[in-house]
Every structure is written in C-alpha cells, then in structure tokens.
Amino acid sequence: MKILLRSCIATLIAGLVPAASLALPPIPGGGSQNGARLPDDQVEGTIWEYRGTLQSKPAGADAESELRGKFRIEGTAVFAVSQTIDLPSREEVKEVVDDVRRGKGIQLKVPTAAQQKRIGQYRKISRSRRRFDFDDPDSLHGIMIVRPKKGTSDVWIGTYDQKQGKKTVGQWDVEIRPIED
C-alpha cells in the first residue's frame, strides 16, 4: 500500500512541475543532444554567459571581485567560446627562417582550423541541479553547481568554488543564462 501511495504522489508531483522548466534549454540544430555538423560548419550547442560575485576568499589572497565570461555546452562537454590555434615552436620557426636566409625553397605548414578548447563537463545531479566541473587554468578551474532561479525560465543561480590545484582559492555566487552570440 505504501509503494502505491508513493507512486501516486510522485506521479502527481511530476504532473504539477513542467519538466521543460527544469531542463537546460534545447540545443540548436536538431532534436538530438548532439546534432550533425551543419554544412557551413556552424557551431551547435548553447552559449552561456556567466557572472559571479566573490563570496569569500582565503586570508591574504589577492583576487578580483568580479567573474565574467562565456562558455558553450554540447552534450555533456563544456567548451571555451574563444577559438584557439596551435602556434609553431621556437625551433620550428628558427628552422624556417634559417632555410629562407640560405635561399632554400620551403614549404610552410599552415595551422589547422581553429578549435574550441574543451574546458570541462557538466552533469545533472538532481532533478533541478547541474554540476559543472571546469578544468582549465586559463579560464575556469573548479566546480560550479547551479539551479533554476525562481520566477524565471532561463536564468540559473548557484555557487562556484574556484580551485588552484586541489585548493579552493575563492567562492563565488554565480548566475548563468543562455545567450545568442
């Protein structure tokens, strides 16, 4: 009898809370989690803007009091929005310059197309909470846990524990929202 009662209550609650209000916005470019690459190589996924206010920091630490930026999610991966390319090493540049000085014909290696750097991943930790594990010392490095902000359909709020190695160097109150860029 208890199992039947719990099942009825769970069904009733599920019917009262629309699932769409608890899900991340749909990813453009198709109904599946990872749509096919479009012919013009347009990036799919949702771009999120984040803002944070420093909550607390360890004694003696110098830190900025504002956190701002953007990231993109595709599937469960989190990517930096800015594009990056690999530059040649100093030795490779020196070889090419030496060959040019000697008058030798050379073939230059052209960099590959710009790639978006993967900076972490996210996962659902409860019906309404998401956990972002960032692992990029250049932008975000730490754990962000967010939940939908009451009264809105697309704003998420939560906390971000900024890490340096395994040590927490700052705690932030954050707000993220999907944007069109």
N, CA, C and O of each residue as an XYZ file, in Angstrom:
724
protein
N       0.813     -1.183      0.000
C       0.000      0.000      0.000
C       0.866      1.260      0.000
O       0.560      2.223     -0.702
N       1.976      1.254      0.808
C       2.860      2.411      0.870
C       3.492      2.678     -0.494
O       3.628      3.830     -0.905
N       3.876      1.617     -1.187
C       4.502      1.765     -2.503
C       3.523      2.396     -3.481
O       3.901      3.283     -4.246
N       2.282      1.955     -3.469
C       1.263      2.515     -4.350
C       1.029      3.987     -4.025
O       0.894      4.805     -4.934
N       0.981      4.330     -2.752
C       0.777      5.722     -2.342
C       1.948      6.596     -2.789
O       1.731      7.689     -3.311
N       3.186      6.132     -2.594
C       4.368      6.879     -3.032
C       4.370      7.063     -4.540
O       4.706      8.138     -5.036
N       3.998      6.028     -5.264
C       3.946      6.113     -6.724
C       2.921      7.148     -7.176
O       3.180      7.912     -8.106
N       1.764      7.180     -6.529
C       0.719      8.156     -6.875
C       1.178      9.575     -6.575
O       0.929     10.482     -7.369
N       1.847      9.785     -5.438
C       2.342     11.115     -5.071
C       3.419     11.568     -6.054
O       3.421     12.722     -6.483
N       4.335     10.666     -6.412
C       5.396     11.015     -7.367
C       4.803     11.394     -8.721
O       5.258     12.348     -9.351
N       3.782     10.649     -9.174
C       3.129     10.957    -10.446
C       2.434     12.307    -10.383
O       2.493     13.075    -11.343
N       1.778     12.611     -9.266
C       1.097     13.885     -9.095
C       2.087     15.049     -9.122
O       1.841     16.060     -9.779
N       3.207     14.906     -8.408
C       4.222     15.963     -8.380
C       4.827     16.153     -9.763
O       5.028     17.287    -10.197
N       5.117     15.071    -10.454
C       5.692     15.160    -11.800
C       4.740     15.887    -12.746
O       5.189     16.605    -13.640
N       3.451     15.713    -12.563
C       2.476     16.392    -13.410
C       2.333     17.868    -13.100
O       1.962     18.648    -13.976
N       2.624     18.271    -11.851
C       2.493     19.670    -11.458
C       3.687     20.519    -11.875
O       3.526     21.706    -12.159
N       4.896     19.926    -11.916
C       6.103     20.674    -12.260
C       6.464     20.361    -13.705
O       6.849     19.230    -14.004
N       6.352     21.332    -14.610
C       6.687     21.056    -16.004
C       8.166     20.716    -16.144
O       9.029     21.434    -15.640
N       8.445     19.626    -16.826
C       9.826     19.167    -16.996
C      10.646     20.171    -17.781
O      11.847     20.294    -17.542
N      10.037     20.894    -18.714
C      10.770     21.858    -19.525
C      11.358     22.977    -18.677
O      12.402     23.528    -19.027
N      10.716     23.322    -17.577
C      11.236     24.402    -16.743
C      12.465     23.976    -15.959
O      13.195     24.826    -15.449
N      12.705     22.680    -15.853
C      13.850     22.193    -15.102
C      14.986     21.733    -15.994
O      16.054     21.382    -15.491
N      14.790     21.723    -17.289
C      15.815     21.256    -18.209
C      16.609     22.438    -18.741
O      16.117     23.565    -18.790
N      17.862     22.157    -19.143
C      18.627     23.196    -19.807
C      17.963     23.476    -21.151
O      17.308     22.588    -21.698
N      18.110     24.684    -21.702
C      17.471     24.992    -22.974
C      17.899     24.007    -24.056
O      19.001     23.461    -24.000
N      17.029     23.779    -25.044
C      17.375     22.834    -26.100
C      18.576     23.315    -26.891
O      18.814     24.515    -27.034
N      19.320     22.357    -27.396
C      20.494     22.678    -28.189
C      20.060     22.928    -29.627
O      19.397     22.077    -30.221
N      20.421     24.089    -30.207
C      20.025     24.384    -31.572
C      20.604     23.373    -32.553
O      21.629     22.746    -32.286
N      19.943     23.226    -33.675
C      20.477     22.372    -34.740
C      19.934     20.959    -34.714
O      20.535     20.075    -35.324
N      18.849     20.709    -34.052
C      18.286     19.371    -34.093
C      17.696     18.963    -32.773
O      17.934     19.592    -31.742
N      16.917     17.893    -32.819
C      16.254     17.418    -31.628
C      17.143     16.559    -30.763
O      16.854     16.378    -29.580
N      18.228     16.018    -31.322
C      19.082     15.145    -30.527
C      20.049     15.977    -29.694
O      20.201     17.178    -29.918
N      20.688     15.338    -28.749
C      21.629     16.023    -27.863
C      22.782     16.630    -28.655
O      23.191     17.755    -28.368
N      23.306     15.927    -29.626
C      24.395     16.417    -30.464
C      23.974     16.313    -31.915
O      24.086     15.244    -32.514
N      23.496     17.396    -32.486
C      23.063     17.395    -33.877
C      24.252     17.270    -34.816
O      25.398     17.474    -34.415
N      23.971     16.934    -36.063
C      25.033     16.808    -37.052
C      25.608     18.191    -37.347
O      24.900     19.195    -37.267
N      26.892     18.235    -37.690
C      27.537     19.498    -38.064
C      26.843     20.041    -39.305
O      26.593     19.303    -40.258
N      26.538     21.316    -39.290
C      25.888     21.935    -40.427
C      26.902     22.138    -41.552
O      28.100     22.215    -41.280
N      26.448     22.229    -42.826
C      27.374     22.345    -43.953
C      28.340     23.532    -43.830
O      29.485     23.426    -44.269
N      27.914     24.644    -43.252
C      28.800     25.805    -43.127
C      29.649     25.725    -41.854
O      30.265     26.713    -41.456
N      29.681     24.551    -41.218
C      30.476     24.300    -40.014
C      30.084     25.221    -38.866
O      30.915     25.580    -38.032
N      28.823     25.593    -38.833
C      28.311     26.428    -37.744
C      28.390     25.633    -36.446
O      28.129     24.430    -36.428
N      28.746     26.305    -35.375
C      28.880     25.653    -34.075
C      27.500     25.437    -33.481
O      26.687     26.360    -33.428
N      27.234     24.199    -33.029
C      25.971     23.965    -32.344
C      26.221     23.930    -30.849
O      27.364     23.944    -30.392
N      25.162     23.885    -30.117
C      25.267     23.931    -28.667
C      24.712     25.244    -28.162
O      24.327     26.113    -28.945
N      24.675     25.379    -26.872
C      24.142     26.584    -26.252
C      25.283     27.369    -25.637
O      26.104     26.810    -24.909
N      25.340     28.656    -25.924
C      26.356     29.528    -25.334
C      25.753     30.150    -24.082
O      24.650     30.696    -24.105
N      26.498     30.055    -22.999
C      26.058     30.570    -21.703
C      26.964     31.715    -21.288
O      28.177     31.667    -21.488
N      26.363     32.744    -20.710
C      27.103     33.852    -20.135
C      27.063     33.666    -18.622
O      26.016     33.357    -18.054
N      28.212     33.855    -17.973
C      28.223     33.735    -16.517
C      28.748     35.020    -15.889
O      29.582     35.724    -16.458
N      28.230     35.297    -14.699
C      28.669     36.434    -13.879
C      28.757     35.938    -12.450
O      27.921     35.156    -11.997
N      29.764     36.396    -11.756
C      29.919     35.968    -10.374
C      30.378     37.090     -9.471
O      31.063     38.018     -9.900
N      29.991     36.989     -8.224
C      30.403     37.928     -7.192
C      31.147     37.139     -6.129
O      30.670     36.107     -5.658
N      32.319     37.635     -5.756
C      33.146     36.944     -4.775
C      32.427     36.873     -3.440
O      31.985     37.885     -2.896
N      32.319     35.658     -2.925
C      31.624     35.404     -1.662
C      32.621     35.413     -0.515
O      32.413     36.081      0.498
N      33.710     34.664     -0.683
C      34.755     34.621      0.340
C      36.050     34.174     -0.300
O      36.043     33.505     -1.334
N      37.155     34.541      0.310
C      38.466     34.127     -0.178
C      39.368     33.832      1.012
O      39.163     34.391      2.090
N      40.359     32.970      0.840
C      41.274     32.685      1.941
C      42.037     33.945      2.354
O      42.266     34.832      1.532
N      42.425     34.021      3.610
C      43.150     35.187      4.138
C      44.448     35.406      3.373
O      45.182     34.458      3.091
N      44.723     36.657      3.042
C      45.973     37.002      2.370
C      45.968     36.779      0.872
O      46.971     37.064      0.218
N      44.882     36.281      0.302
C      44.837     36.014     -1.135
C      44.384     37.262     -1.879
O      43.457     37.950     -1.452
N      45.047     37.549     -2.996
C      44.636     38.656     -3.857
C      43.766     38.085     -4.960
O      44.194     37.195     -5.696
N      42.554     38.587     -5.079
C      41.638     38.086     -6.096
C      40.742     39.213     -6.581
O      40.456     40.162     -5.851
N      40.308     39.089     -7.820
C      39.357     40.054     -8.350
C      38.008     39.806     -7.698
O      37.733     38.700     -7.234
N      37.159     40.840     -7.661
C      35.862     40.680     -7.017
C      34.742     40.445     -8.023
O      33.572     40.416     -7.641
N      35.076     40.276     -9.304
C      34.059     40.037    -10.312
C      34.518     38.928    -11.256
O      35.690     38.859    -11.628
N      33.598     38.083    -11.628
C      33.867     36.968    -12.520
C      32.897     37.087    -13.682
O      31.689     37.159    -13.459
N      33.387     37.110    -14.922
C      32.533     37.233    -16.110
C      33.117     36.406    -17.236
O      34.330     36.213    -17.317
N      32.252     35.924    -18.097
C      32.721     35.216    -19.276
C      31.620     34.437    -19.940
O      30.440     34.597    -19.625
N      32.025     33.576    -20.879
C      31.090     32.755    -21.638
C      31.678     31.360    -21.809
O      32.895     31.181    -21.827
N      30.798     30.384    -21.932
C      31.190     29.033    -22.303
C      30.068     28.426    -23.124
O      28.951     28.943    -23.152
N      30.375     27.324    -23.792
C      29.393     26.654    -24.648
C      29.284     25.207    -24.211
O      30.286     24.556    -23.917
N      28.042     24.705    -24.171
C      27.853     23.290    -23.859
C      27.337     22.569    -25.093
O      26.524     23.097    -25.851
N      27.824     21.368    -25.273
C      27.362     20.487    -26.340
C      27.382     19.085    -25.763
O      28.438     18.564    -25.405
N      26.217     18.481    -25.675
C      26.129     17.188    -24.997
C      26.440     17.415    -23.525
O      25.770     18.209    -22.865
N      27.448     16.726    -23.007
C      27.855     16.943    -21.620
C      29.189     17.670    -21.541
O      29.723     17.857    -20.447
N      29.733     18.081    -22.672
C      31.023     18.777    -22.703
C      30.836     20.283    -22.600
O      29.836     20.836    -23.059
N      31.821     20.935    -21.987
C      31.833     22.390    -21.867
C      33.065     22.890    -22.625
O      34.173     22.396    -22.416
N      32.859     23.884    -23.514
C      33.927     24.416    -24.343
C      34.094     25.904    -24.108
O      33.135     26.601    -23.777
N      35.329     26.394    -24.280
C      35.580     27.832    -24.264
C      34.959     28.404    -25.525
O      34.927     27.729    -26.554
N      34.472     29.613    -25.470
C      33.850     30.223    -26.642
C      34.900     30.760    -27.600
O      34.708     30.698    -28.814
N      35.994     31.279    -27.089
C      37.031     31.808    -27.970
C      37.732     30.659    -28.686
O      37.881     29.565    -28.142
N      38.156     30.930    -29.910
C      38.820     29.897    -30.695
C      40.324     29.968    -30.478
O      40.875     31.042    -30.238
N      40.983     28.816    -30.563
C      42.431     28.766    -30.369
C      43.080     28.018    -31.519
O      42.452     27.165    -32.148
N      44.359     28.342    -31.799
C      45.146     27.587    -32.767
C      46.495     27.279    -32.127
O      46.947     28.001    -31.238
N      47.130     26.214    -32.580
C      48.454     25.860    -32.081
C      49.497     26.645    -32.858
O      49.525     26.593    -34.088
N      50.351     27.367    -32.154
C      51.435     28.104    -32.796
C      52.655     27.208    -32.909
O      52.844     26.311    -32.087
N      53.506     27.446    -33.944
C      54.721     26.624    -34.073
C      55.692     26.919    -32.940
O      55.681     28.002    -32.355
N      56.526     25.942    -32.646
C      57.512     26.123    -31.571
C      58.642     27.028    -32.053
O      58.780     27.288    -33.248
N      59.430     27.491    -31.124
C      60.561     28.375    -31.439
C      61.537     27.674    -32.392
O      62.062     28.304    -33.310
N      61.778     26.397    -32.184
C      62.706     25.635    -33.026
C      62.189     25.537    -34.467
O      62.956     25.675    -35.420
N      60.877     25.298    -34.614
C      60.298     25.215    -35.958
C      60.420     26.547    -36.694
O      60.733     26.574    -37.884
N      60.175     27.644    -35.994
C      60.300     28.972    -36.607
C      61.747     29.233    -36.999
O      62.012     29.764    -38.077
N      62.690     28.864    -36.128
C      64.119     29.085    -36.404
C      64.556     28.307    -37.645
O      65.304     28.833    -38.469
N      64.098     27.061    -37.785
C      64.431     26.259    -38.965
C      63.951     26.925    -40.246
O      64.695     27.003    -41.223
N      62.722     27.401    -40.246
C      62.144     28.035    -41.433
C      62.913     29.314    -41.770
O      63.217     29.558    -42.938
N      63.226     30.127    -40.772
C      63.967     31.375    -41.001
C      65.356     31.072    -41.539
O      65.814     31.746    -42.461
N      66.039     30.073    -40.986
C      67.375     29.695    -41.471
C      67.306     29.231    -42.927
O      68.164     29.592    -43.732
N      66.290     28.432    -43.269
C      66.136     27.964    -44.654
C      65.885     29.130    -45.610
O      66.408     29.133    -46.724
N      65.102     30.106    -45.196
C      64.822     31.274    -46.040
C      66.100     32.088    -46.235
O      66.359     32.561    -47.342
N      66.893     32.260    -45.198
C      68.156     33.018    -45.302
C      69.132     32.357    -46.265
O      69.878     33.043    -46.965
N      69.130     31.027    -46.303
C      70.033     30.297    -47.202
C      69.502     30.267    -48.634
O      70.180     29.791    -49.544
N      68.293     30.776    -48.827
C      67.717     30.789    -50.174
C      67.097     29.456    -50.559
O      66.810     29.214    -51.732
N      66.898     28.622    -49.609
C      66.341     27.295    -49.850
C      64.818     27.404    -49.977
O      64.188     28.132    -49.209
N      64.236     26.706    -50.915
C      62.779     26.675    -51.057
C      62.163     25.923    -49.886
O      62.651     24.865    -49.491
N      61.111     26.465    -49.347
C      60.491     25.838    -48.178
C      58.999     25.656    -48.402
O      58.384     26.309    -49.245
N      58.454     24.767    -47.635
C      57.004     24.588    -47.587
C      56.570     24.879    -46.164
O      57.028     24.243    -45.215
N      55.672     25.857    -46.031
C      55.185     26.206    -44.708
C      54.013     25.329    -44.325
O      53.136     25.048    -45.142
N      54.008     24.905    -43.092
C      52.894     24.137    -42.554
C      51.837     25.127    -42.090
O      52.088     25.913    -41.176
N      50.668     25.102    -42.701
C      49.584     26.017    -42.358
C      48.856     25.461    -41.136
O      48.580     24.264    -41.065
N      48.545     26.341    -40.168
C      47.827     25.853    -38.983
C      46.470     25.268    -39.371
O      45.843     25.695    -40.340
N      46.039     24.292    -38.597
C      44.722     23.708    -38.833
C      43.648     24.712    -38.466
O      43.935     25.756    -37.882
N      42.421     24.397    -38.807
C      41.308     25.280    -38.477
C      41.244     25.485    -36.965
O      41.614     24.609    -36.183
N      40.774     26.643    -36.585
C      40.672     26.967    -35.162
C      39.760     25.964    -34.457
O      38.725     25.561    -34.989
N      40.158     25.576    -33.268
C      39.389     24.625    -32.474
C      38.906     25.300    -31.198
O      39.545     26.216    -30.679
N      37.802     24.843    -30.721
C      37.345     25.348    -29.434
C      37.848     24.404    -28.355
O      37.666     23.189    -28.432
N      38.465     24.972    -27.380
C      39.108     24.225    -26.309
C      38.070     23.681    -25.331
O      37.195     24.413    -24.869
N      38.174     22.395    -25.024
C      37.288     21.784    -24.032
C      37.790     22.164    -22.651
O      38.948     21.917    -22.317
N      36.913     22.770    -21.842
C      37.335     23.245    -20.523
C      36.666     22.489    -19.382
O      36.919     22.786    -18.215
N      35.817     21.516    -19.702
C      35.184     20.756    -18.630
C      33.994     19.963    -19.107
O      33.829     19.718    -20.302
N      33.168     19.565    -18.161
C      31.967     18.802    -18.472
C      30.895     19.133    -17.442
O      31.185     19.672    -16.374
N      29.648     18.800    -17.780
C      28.584     19.026    -16.810
C      27.710     17.801    -16.725
O      27.665     16.974    -17.636
N      27.015     17.704    -15.607
C      26.111     16.577    -15.413
C      24.960     17.004    -14.507
O      25.056     17.969    -13.748
N      23.898     16.267    -14.615
C      22.712     16.503    -13.800
C      22.934     15.793    -12.472
O      23.243     14.601    -12.456
N      22.778     16.517    -11.339
C      22.973     15.874    -10.039
C      21.666     15.680     -9.293
O      21.611     14.927     -8.321
N      20.628     16.342     -9.733
C      19.284     16.108     -9.214
C      18.315     16.614    -10.264
O      18.731     17.063    -11.333
N      17.060     16.546     -9.975
C      16.058     16.955    -10.963
C      16.253     18.404    -11.417
O      16.022     18.730    -12.581
N      16.677     19.263    -10.500
C      16.779     20.677    -10.844
C      18.184     21.264    -10.692
O      18.348     22.471    -10.866
N      19.192     20.467    -10.378
C      20.543     20.994    -10.184
C      21.510     20.398    -11.181
O      21.399     19.231    -11.557
N      22.480     21.231    -11.614
C      23.519     20.801    -12.539
C      24.882     21.101    -11.942
O      25.058     22.099    -11.243
N      25.841     20.235    -12.220
C      27.205     20.418    -11.730
C      28.127     20.557    -12.933
O      28.146     19.701    -13.818
N      28.893     21.647    -12.957
C      29.884     21.885    -13.991
C      31.256     21.669    -13.369
O      31.604     22.321    -12.385
N      32.033     20.757    -13.939
C      33.403     20.516    -13.494
C      34.333     21.153    -14.518
O      34.532     20.614    -15.606
N      34.901     22.303    -14.164
C      35.800     23.019    -15.066
C      37.235     22.639    -14.747
O      37.614     22.524    -13.581
N      38.037     22.444    -15.803
C      39.433     22.063    -15.613
C      40.314     22.828    -16.596
O      41.011     22.226    -17.414
N      40.280     24.151    -16.511
C      41.085     24.981    -17.393
C      41.717     26.106    -16.581
O      41.022     27.043    -16.188
N      43.017     26.033    -16.323
C      43.646     27.069    -15.508
C      43.603     28.465    -16.150
O      43.753     29.463    -15.445
N      43.401     28.553    -17.470
C      43.366     29.851    -18.141
C      42.030     30.565    -17.990
O      41.981     31.792    -18.075
N      40.944     29.827    -17.766
C      39.642     30.485    -17.636
C      38.960     30.045    -16.345
O      39.051     30.741    -15.334
N      38.289     28.918    -16.364
C      37.584     28.420    -15.184
C      38.235     27.127    -14.716
O      38.490     26.222    -15.511
N      38.498     27.053    -13.423
C      39.059     25.836    -12.846
C      38.403     25.648    -11.486
O      38.735     26.339    -10.523
N      37.471     24.708    -11.418
C      36.762     24.465    -10.172
C      35.414     23.817    -10.428
O      35.196     23.210    -11.477
N      34.518     23.945     -9.473
C      33.207     23.294     -9.538
C      32.115     24.346     -9.395
O      32.127     25.158     -8.470
N      31.170     24.312    -10.331
C      30.023     25.211    -10.295
C      28.763     24.364    -10.177
O      28.550     23.443    -10.965
N      27.931     24.679     -9.191
C      26.660     23.982     -9.014
C      25.555     25.024     -9.129
O      25.540     26.011     -8.394
N      24.615     24.791    -10.074
C      23.555     25.768    -10.328
C      22.187     25.107    -10.292
O      22.051     23.893    -10.447
N      21.171     25.953    -10.080
C      19.776     25.522    -10.078
C      18.966     26.646    -10.720
O      19.435     27.784    -10.766
N      17.763     26.356    -11.218
C      16.952     27.416    -11.827
C      16.591     28.495    -10.813
O      16.266     28.195     -9.664
N      16.652     29.738    -11.242
C      16.248     30.855    -10.391
C      14.736     30.919    -10.387
O      14.108     30.830    -11.442
N      14.141     31.074     -9.209
C      12.683     31.112     -9.092
C      12.120     32.278     -9.890
O      12.674     33.377     -9.881
N      11.026     32.028    -10.573
C      10.340     33.066    -11.324
C      10.917     33.332    -12.701
O      10.445     34.234    -13.393
N      11.934     32.569    -13.126
C      12.495     32.745    -14.463
C      12.535     31.405    -15.182
O      12.481     30.349    -14.552
N      12.627     31.457    -16.485
C      12.681     30.214    -17.244
C      14.068     29.911    -17.786
O      14.326     28.787    -18.216
N      14.971     30.894    -17.776
C      16.279     30.644    -18.377
C      17.476     31.110    -17.545
O      18.609     31.012    -18.017
N      17.271     31.604    -16.347
C      18.375     32.051    -15.502
C      18.627     30.989    -14.432
O      17.699     30.496    -13.790
N      19.898     30.652    -14.258
C      20.305     29.671    -13.262
C      21.241     30.357    -12.275
O      22.074     31.168    -12.679
N      21.116     30.041    -10.982
C      21.977     30.631     -9.956
C      22.631     29.518     -9.152
O      22.153     28.384     -9.129
N      23.726     29.857     -8.497
C      24.398     28.858     -7.681
C      25.725     29.365     -7.173
O      25.916     30.564     -6.970
N      26.648     28.428     -6.968
C      27.964     28.755     -6.430
C      29.053     28.178     -7.325
O      28.844     27.197     -8.039
N      30.204     28.804     -7.269
C      31.389     28.343     -7.996
C      32.555     28.347     -7.029
O      32.918     29.395     -6.496
N      33.144     27.182     -6.797
C      34.337     27.059     -5.961
C      35.543     27.063     -6.879
O      35.814     26.079     -7.568
N      36.264     28.172     -6.886
C      37.438     28.316     -7.738
C      38.594     27.555     -7.107
O      38.860     27.699     -5.914
N      39.281     26.744     -7.908
C      40.371     25.910     -7.395
C      41.704     26.332     -7.993
O      41.769     26.878     -9.094
N      42.742     26.071     -7.255
C      44.106     26.174     -7.743
C      44.746     24.862     -7.325
O      45.112     24.674     -6.164
N      44.876     23.957     -8.287
C      45.225     22.584     -7.937
C      44.014     21.974     -7.258
O      42.933     21.925     -7.844
N      44.181     21.507     -6.026
C      43.041     20.968     -5.270
C      42.582     21.924     -4.173
O      41.631     21.632     -3.447
N      43.256     23.062     -4.054
C      42.959     24.027     -3.013
C      41.912     25.037     -3.513
O      42.025     25.550     -4.626
N      40.897     25.317     -2.688
C      39.890     26.320     -3.018
C      40.482     27.698     -2.748
O      40.930     27.981     -1.637
N      40.481     28.567     -3.786
C      41.052     29.908     -3.638
C      39.990     30.998     -3.671
O      40.309     32.172     -3.483
N      38.750     30.637     -3.905
C      37.675     31.617     -3.899
C      36.319     30.950     -4.032
O      36.186     29.918     -4.690
N      35.327     31.532     -3.413
C      33.959     31.039     -3.548
C      33.123     32.180     -4.104
O      33.184     33.308     -3.614
N      32.341     31.873     -5.137
C      31.591     32.867     -5.873
C      30.107     32.533     -5.880
O      29.735     31.361     -5.941
N      29.257     33.554     -5.818
C      27.838     33.411     -6.121
C      27.740     33.684     -7.616
O      28.186     34.732     -8.082
N      27.163     32.756     -8.372
C      27.128     32.911     -9.829
C      25.709     32.906    -10.370
O      24.775     32.403     -9.745
N      25.586     33.482    -11.545
C      24.342     33.487    -12.300
C      24.723     33.201    -13.744
O      25.591     33.871    -14.304
N      24.075     32.208    -14.350
C      24.338     31.900    -15.757
C      23.033     31.990    -16.527
O      21.953     31.742    -15.991
N      23.160     32.350    -17.798
C      21.978     32.435    -18.671
C      22.391     32.156    -20.101
O      23.484     32.542    -20.514
N      21.532     31.488    -20.870
C      21.850     31.250    -22.276
C      21.751     32.558    -23.049
O      20.888     33.389    -22.769
N      22.638     32.736    -24.019
C      22.617     33.955    -24.831
C      22.709     33.582    -26.294
O      23.080     32.459    -26.634
N      22.375     34.514    -27.152
C      22.589     34.368    -28.588
C      23.788     35.220    -28.913
O      23.814     36.410    -28.600
N      24.787     34.619    -29.543
C      26.029     35.339    -29.818
C      26.344     35.300    -31.274
O      27.357     35.855    -31.701
